[in-house]
């Protein structure tokens, strides 16, 4: 089977004093999602899953419409800081040399409620369960940067790989998964649908 892991589009910045930020997509993020849907519309995709966070679901919606599929919410692919009261796009943190950007570079874990290894194990277990559910099919899972890094790092056998690379907005990461348990990464950071659009891709230009 073929697994398509997709990062959400660009969200708005949201910083609250209390409560979960859970931002929606920005105008650019909605456009990215539409271009993603057009790009994938000719592929035979059998199921679409999305994190319960708004930015992931809104990214999946145009693709679901284009393919005539529903979206299944999958809690296990939500980001590790899902309950945070703030969301600032990482390129804004980088541009301002914000201490939170420095913490990301240092690989610091900022979720005191869940140990990193426990969270990563849950991500891997969730995605592997979806793989097992769809033998000989192609599925799309719209999720988050930490989720992508953790699963692909696990496939590569990298320890502590939560932030081992930066996935661009609406980037596609393809994995071929055999019933024997073999996993092969086919593409990383596939963003052809954004080239020449002028839309932001992330901290590294597409």
Secondary structure by P-SEA (a helix, b strand, c coil): cbbbbbbbccccbbbbccccccccccaaaaaaaaaaaaaaccccccbbbbcccaaaaaaaaaaaaaacbbbbbbcccccccccccccccaaaaaaaccaaaaaaaacccccccccaaaaaaaaaaaaaaaaaacccbbbbbbbcaaaaaaaaaaaaccccccccccccccbbbbbbbccccccccccccccccccccccccccccc
